Amino acid sequence: MFAALAKEQSDLPTFAFEPAATQVVDPETAARRYLGHALTSNSVPDFTAPSAENADSQFKVIGTETVPLTHTRTVKFRQAFHDIPVYGSLVTVELDDDNKLVSLNSALGEPTNVPPVAKISATRAASAVDKKGQFKKKIAGVAPRLSFYYEAKKDKWHLAYIFEDVEVTMPESAGSGPLRPRYFDYVVDANTGRVIAELPRTPTMAAEEQLAFDARNVQRTINVEKIGARAVLKDTVNNIQTFDFRFRDPNVNDALLPGDEIGPAWPPAAVSAHANAAAVAHFLREVVLRNNIDNRGGPMNASINCVVMRESPGGNQWFNAYWNGVQMVYGQVLNGNQLLTLAAALDIVGHEMFHGVTDNTSRLEYAAQSGALNESYSDIFGMLIANRGNPDPRQWDWRLGQGFARGGGPIRDMSDPASRGQPAHMNQYRIMPVTQNGDWGGVHVNSGIHNKAAYLMLVAEEGGSLVFTPDEVAAVFYVAVTQLLSRTSQFRDSRRAVVSAARTLFRTAPSAQLARRISAIDASFDGVGIA
């Protein structure tokens, strides 16, 4: 069907453009120039642009992707004639960071004796598929794609309508009930109406964006998964799924976690958990370059409507949320006469999900100072995530979990820990028993000291300008907690780790600028008595 080509850059010496190539900063433009040069170059005689029916090949960009493993970017093109795509065609141009060619691979077609005008309508083509008689419902409303299609067994090209992901009801199997529906692509000749191919597929998990209102009555964009006509609250792009635990106790019924899949209409509590988890995923990937909690793109699941009965004041209330080592668990509190999920607060979601990052990296022990560091790092990243849209920390609301404390206030305040009953300096450090009643050595209490140091660092100024951007602070604390701290690290270890991380991250900065940044870090930790 296709002429294929796979060449490395060393085999394509003429692809090294003249100095003009180094001036190209846009990958798509560079890739298109390399492609055009390859098609006309005598150095690759087997790679030519086919023509058909007095038309030259067109190449339409279908996507650009960064490939972290190889530190390259790929620009992909689909071949077309008369603006009609060639089914199965693909040209991949791989570039390095300077937009220099690494490789070029192609699969091209040459439709022959195929006029580019359909003789039958899409409706008639759909009727031809319907006559197969294997469907629960007619597919006349499904919009097909018009493409040039190569029928290999007859060595023949067709202009064809292609219906994708058509759900087929398979026959019942005796004694085992109906088999799971399967999906097929159907190819119909656009001139004769003949079904020329039935292409079996695995169930297609298509990401689709939808709008829904969250627990704060704010309209959010969420990714859902569609499998045929069915939709569930699963974000296949970020590997996030949200479940409903239906007010069961996750401690007693942990084997039942994560709970039931959620479909439309999307419950507001679920929308909050789902959309806020996506915001965390975006932050991890875009700011600290981490691929989900485990850094391997693993699932980030959450269950709403959880109630630990022994901690509940009644009425399905449970004032808590936590990372259980595998997934997120969210409770809810009474807000007026309605329950409000803790997942409604992005800073809470960010806080709890970052516990998962710590759990996968330094694994700070959840006791005394190391436990307070564990809590503080989650507070820091919860605050950074929640305020990502505002580049000036001096304007941030530094209250965490606003409205979720008993009485309706915040849970903590990083700028003023004392306002929420936390110490703000080491001379106020509270020695508490390492028991549940003692908050495991005061992990939620003494975290205020380290929180205040982070606050001072984020708002540090010189000459009226911030010393750090929020993303720079995020990078420093991220390197510290994921690379430099250990299970038993103390507050003083965190100070050294933050300084060390800053020296690494800003090693190419002018010496005076680096000195100012280190000085700002020292002043922030000095300000709370962490030596």
C-alpha positions, 0 to 999 in steps of 0.5 A: 500500500505505502512506500516506507522510508526510515532514515537517520540524520547521518543518511540525509546530509542534504537535510542540514539546511543552510544558516537559514535553518538555524533561524527557524524557531517553530518546530512545525515550520522547521519540520515542513521545510525538512519534509519539503526538502526531502521530497525534492532531494536527489539524496533520497530518490525513493522518497517522493510525493505521490500524485493522484488524479492530477493532484499533488500530495498535501501534508496536513499537520496532525500534532506536535509532541515532545518525547521526554525519553529521547529529548526530541520533538515529533511533528506528524503529518497526514497525507491528503489529495484534494483535501481528502486524507489518505487512510493510514498515511503518516509522516513523522519528522523528529527534531532536536531542541534546536529544530535540527533533523533527527529522523524522518519516517513516512507511510505514503499512499498513491490512490490511482483511478479514484475520482475525488467526488463521492457518488452516494451520500453519507446517509446512504452509506450509513444505511448500508452499514445498518443492513448488517443487522448487528446494531442496537440502534441505527447509525444514520446519525453518525458522521463518517470521514471521507478518505482514500482507502486501500483494499489490500486483498484486491490491491485496489483504492477506493474513495470511502466513508469510514464510520468509526467506533460503531458498537456491535451487539455480539450474539448471546453465548449459551449459559453465560449471558450476552457477551460484552459489546464490541466495536468496529470501524466500517468502510463503505465505498463512496461510489457503490455503497458496498461495505468493503471492510469491517475492522474490529477494534478494542473498546475505544476510550475517547477523552471528551470535554464537558462542562459541569457545575462543581460544589461551589456552583462554578462551571468547570471543564472536565474530561470524561471517558466515552466507551460507545454511548456510555460515559464515566468520570474518567480523565484518560488524558491525566489518568484520573478517575473519580468514584462515589463511595456512597457514604460508606466507611473507608476504614471498615469497607476498605475492600470496597474502595474506590467505589462506584463509577460515576456517570452523567449527570455529574454530581457537583462534589465529583466535579470538584474532585475531578477538576481539581485533581486535573489542576494538580496533574497540570501543575505537576507536569508543567511546573515541576515536570512530574508525571503524576503522583508516582512520576510514571503517569500512574492512576490518580483516583479519588472517592467522594462521599466517604464517612469514617463513622467513629469520627462523624458528628452525624448526618453523613458528615466527616471532616477529613480527607486523606491520601491512603497510599493508593488514592484520595479519600474525601469527606464532607461537612454541613454547609447550611443545609447541604453537605459540602465536599472537602474536594471543593477546595483546590488547596485541600486537594493539592495538599492531599495529593502532594502527600502522595508525591512525598510518599513516593519520594522522601517518605517523610515519617509522619511523626514529630518534626519529620511529620510536620515537614510532611504536612508543611510541604503539602501545605506549600504545594497546596498553596502554590497550586491553588494560586497558580494563576496569580504570579504575585504571592503578596496578593495571595489569600494565604488561608488554607481550606477557607470555610472548612474549619469548625466555625467556618474559618480556614484550617490554617494560615501560612502568613499568620500561623498563630491566628489558627493556633499554630506556632510561628517560631521555633521558640514556640515549638510544642513537644507533643506525644507521638500518639493519635491524640497527640497529633503524632507529635504535633504534625498539624501544629508545628507545621506552622513554623516551616509554613511561615518560612515558606511564606517569607521566602515567597514574599521576599523582596529586594528593591520592591521586586520579588526575589523569586517567582512562585514557580522558582520556589516550587522548583526549589521545594520540590527538589528538596523534598523529592531528592534531598530529604530522607524519612527522618529529616528535621526542620534544619535538614529542610533548610539545608536542602532548600539552600542546596536545591537553590544552588543547583537550580540557579547555578548559571545565574550571575553570582550576585543574583545567586547570592541574593537568592541564598540570602533570602532563603537564609533570612526566611528560615532565620525569621522562624528560628530554624537554624 
